[in-house]
């Protein structure tokens, strides 16, 4: 087979799903080109089964990395002009970053997707995406809920309180005493307040999209997976994509009417577009690239900004099931700077492997970001690693809300539950040093934004088609008009599920009530909880 109905570039979080869903039709021939290793689920390295946030996308990479072939480790980024350049790692291999990430299975909130629609992403509202969220998951904790699926490939699990660490419990108690309220279900549309952080695990082990989707489909005759296939660029016949050229010069072509689906992630999909002559005119000229289409590729990059407050604790209080750093978070609305609902989040940290520290603490995260960064390629060399200038807190609206979030943590640290936990004073950044202290959480998105045709900030339309190009789509976190108020994993899963539905013409089953909508009352309401 040399011509394909679909060539999927990247077998990662989104690509694994698309390949599996598209090949449910035996008449659809699909080729997956993955730059990293091709491996079966049973051969996943043991370290990636761990629920520990310190394994995988650590902000301070270990000096002696285990399984380095599962990482793109050469990408660099600068969070703010005040900070130094640092490694910005991404997942490599089947499952992509879902194999190595922080293992957080939470969804964006309705206001996120309402904003997407306002920005021209027609058909991508909360009610449009809810069937895709439901189709992807099995959430056994809420049987019968109209917000949840019960037969999907991805298990959603929440650790009971008996498995939490001391910081989880202390943050929960302090937040409830301060009036934040408790919500049983972070993934319900009204999931505001303190809650248990959901994870995609089964029997204590991670379930990536390779495990959940691609591996069960590997025996299909119409699915071919090629590992070690580093894509250089898209091939065109006029303004139609007809195939791909690899870094070694090999070419793969689609059949007449076939499509190329870029699912290489928010770093490598824009890199492929730029090498293919699709990007801002000035960047194409700087790189010496041909001009296929002038589009703002790489100009809207976003990430979640986070500031960590270190709290020294007795090591005994850090013990929890699986050494999980975070089981409890507090999602809230700041009411500041024109932000939407649930624009902020506080996170317990029982273990600070994530931040390269031996202590515990609490982090504050901007769920909604206004700041935008820049994506740059150093050259057209297909192995040249991209660079990000992130400009975290560069927008004053982000800085104001981060400052307020730190103040909220300062107040929570005065609660008896937090004082009992601490063995010394917390380390709080001063207002003037926030741009020195801020970190990202490697949630890259919005580097090939979706929008209406004619929108000067859009790269793809609401069908994920690259504007002005036939037969070429981008289906991954690149297309998000803005970041969402959550870790990106489940939203990327929903994007892939929704596009698979559109490409195949098959619809996901409606909600069990037949009427589930974001404007209905949630089954699990926010409620106050007394604290002794």
C-alpha positions, 0 to 999 in steps of 0.5 A, spaced: 500 500 500 503 506 497 496 511 497 492 512 503 486 515 505 489 518 511 496 519 513 496 521 521 502 525 523 504 523 530 501 517 534 500 521 540 494 523 544 490 525 538 493 521 533 492 515 537 485 516 537 484 518 530 487 512 527 483 508 532 477 511 530 478 512 523 480 504 522 473 502 525 471 503 518 474 497 514 474 501 508 479 506 510 486 505 510 490 509 515 498 510 516 500 513 522 507 516 522 510 517 529 517 520 530 518 516 536 518 508 538 513 504 535 511 499 541 505 495 544 502 497 550 504 491 554 511 494 552 510 500 556 516 502 560 514 501 568 516 508 570 510 511 565 505 507 569 507 511 575 502 516 578 507 520 580 507 527 577 515 527 578 516 522 573 515 524 565 514 532 564 518 534 570 520 541 570 527 540 573 529 534 568 533 528 572 540 528 570 540 521 568 533 520 564 530 513 564 528 511 557 530 518 553 527 515 547 520 517 549 522 525 550 523 530 545 528 533 550 531 539 545 526 544 545 527 550 549 523 556 552 523 562 556 518 563 561 519 571 562 524 576 559 527 575 566 528 568 566 533 563 563 532 559 557 530 552 560 528 545 556 521 544 554 520 537 554 514 533 550 512 526 549 515 522 543 512 515 541 505 512 541 501 515 546 505 522 546 505 526 552 499 522 554 504 517 556 509 521 560 504 527 563 502 529 570 496 524 569 490 529 570 483 527 567 480 534 568 475 538 563 475 545 560 469 549 563 463 551 559 466 558 559 472 556 555 468 553 550 463 559 549 470 563 548 472 559 543 465 560 539 466 567 540 473 567 537 470 563 531 470 556 532 463 554 530 460 548 533 465 547 538 461 549 544 460 545 551 454 542 548 457 540 542 463 537 545 460 534 551 458 527 547 465 527 545 468 527 552 462 522 554 464 517 549 472 517 551 471 515 558 468 510 563 467 514 570 464 509 574 464 514 580 458 517 577 453 512 574 447 515 570 450 522 570 448 526 564 455 529 564 459 522 564 461 516 560 460 509 562 463 505 556 469 509 553 476 507 553 479 512 558 478 510 565 477 516 570 479 515 577 479 519 583 483 517 589 479 517 596 481 521 602 484 515 605 489 515 600 491 523 600 497 526 603 497 531 608 497 537 604 491 534 600 487 534 607 490 541 609 488 545 603 481 541 603 480 543 610 482 550 609 479 552 603 472 549 606 473 553 612 474 559 608 468 558 604 470 555 597 465 550 598 466 542 596 464 539 589 464 532 588 465 532 581 471 537 578 468 535 571 461 537 571 460 543 568 459 547 575 465 544 578 467 550 582 470 549 589 475 544 592 475 537 589 478 531 588 483 531 582 481 526 577 486 521 574 486 516 568 488 510 571 486 503 572 488 498 577 493 504 579 497 504 573 496 510 567 492 509 561 495 513 555 491 514 549 496 508 546 493 503 551 486 506 551 485 507 543 491 505 538 493 498 541 487 495 541 486 497 534 493 494 532 491 488 529 486 491 524 489 490 516 487 497 514 492 500 520 499 501 519 504 504 524 511 506 522 515 508 528 522 512 527 518 516 522 520 523 523 516 528 518 520 534 514 514 537 510 508 536 507 508 535 499 503 539 495 500 539 488 498 546 487 494 548 493 492 541 495 496 536 500 498 530 497 503 526 502 509 527 506 516 527 506 520 524 511 527 527 514 530 521 510 527 523 504 522 517 504 515 519 501 508 517 503 502 519 499 495 519 500 490 516 495 486 521 490 481 525 495 485 523 501 487 527 507 494 529 511 492 529 518 497 533 523 497 530 530 504 532 532 502 536 538 502 544 539 510 544 538 511 539 532 505 541 528 507 548 527 514 546 525 512 542 520 507 547 517 513 552 517 517 547 513 512 546 508 511 554 507 505 555 511 506 561 516 507 568 517 511 572 511 516 574 515 518 568 518 518 564 512 522 569 509 527 569 515 527 561 514 528 561 507 522 557 506 517 557 500 511 561 500 505 556 500 500 560 505 501 566 509 498 564 516 499 566 523 502 559 525 506 559 532 503 566 533 498 565 539 502 560 543 499 559 550 501 555 557 498 555 564 502 560 568 503 557 575 507 560 582 509 555 587 509 556 595 514 552 598 511 549 605 516 545 609 513 539 612 514 533 616 516 527 611 511 523 614 505 528 612 507 527 605 505 519 605 500 518 600 498 512 595 502 512 589 506 518 592 501 522 588 503 529 589 496 532 588 489 529 589 486 536 591 485 542 588 481 548 589 478 551 582 475 558 583 473 565 580 477 571 581 472 576 579 478 580 576 480 583 570 474 581 566 476 573 566 471 568 566 468 563 571 473 558 574 479 562 571 484 560 577 486 554 581 490 552 587 493 545 587 496 541 593 503 539 593 504 533 597 511 532 594 515 537 590 518 533 585 515 537 580 518 543 582 525 540 583 524 541 591 524 536 597 518 539 601 511 540 600 506 546 598 501 549 594 501 552 587 496 557 584 495 556 577 492 561 571 487 557 568 485 562 563 491 566 560 491 572 556 498 572 555 501 570 548 507 567 547 511 566 540 514 559 537 520 560 533 524 555 528 531 556 528 532 553 521 529 549 516 533 543 518 527 537 520 531 536 526 532 543 529 529 544 535 524 549 536 524 555 541 518 558 545 518 565 548 512 564 553 511 571 555 508 568 562 504 574 566 506 579 560 499 581 560 497 585 566 490 581 567 494 575 568 499 579 573 493 582 577 490 575 578 496 571 579 498 576 585 491 575 588 492 568 588 498 568 592 494 573 597 489 567 597 494 562 599 497 567 604 490 567 607 489 559 607 496 558 610 493 562 616 488 556 617 490 551 623 490 545 618 495 548 614 499 551 621 499 544 623 502 541 617 508 546 616 514 545 620 517 552 618 515 558 615 512 558 608 516 561 602 512 566 599 514 570 593 514 578 593 509 582 588 515 584 584 518 577 583 512 574 580 515 574 573 522 571 576 518 566 580 513 564 575 513 557 571 509 553 566 506 546 566 508 544 559 501 545 557 503 548 550 497 550 545 494 555 540 500 555 535 495 554 529 489 557 532 482 555 530 477 561 527 473 563 522 476 564 515 478 571 514 480 572 521 487 574 521 489 570 527 486 563 525 490 558 521 485 552 521 477 553 520 472 550 524 473 543 521 480 543 523 482 545 515 488 549 514 486 555 511 487 555 503 489 548 503 485 542 501 486 535 504 490 538 510 488 538 517 491 540 524 488 536 530 491 537 536 492 542 542 495 547 536 488 549 534 485 551 541 483 558 540 485 559 547 487 554 553 482 551 557 481 551 565 484 545 566 490 540 564 489 539 556 489 532 556 481 530 556 480 536 551 485 534 546 482 527 547 475 530 546 478 534 540 480 528 536 474 524 538 469 530 535 474 530 529 473 523 528 466 523 528 466 528 523 471 525 518 467 518 519 460 521 519 458 517 525 455 521 531 457 519 538 451 517 542 447 522 546 447 524 553 443 518 557 437 523 559 437 526 552 437 533 554 444 534 558 446 541 557 451 546 560 445 550 562 442 545 566 443 544 574 449 539 575 447 533 578 452 534 583 452 541 586 457 545 590 455 545 597 458 547 604 462 542 608 463 544 616 470 543 618 471 541 625 
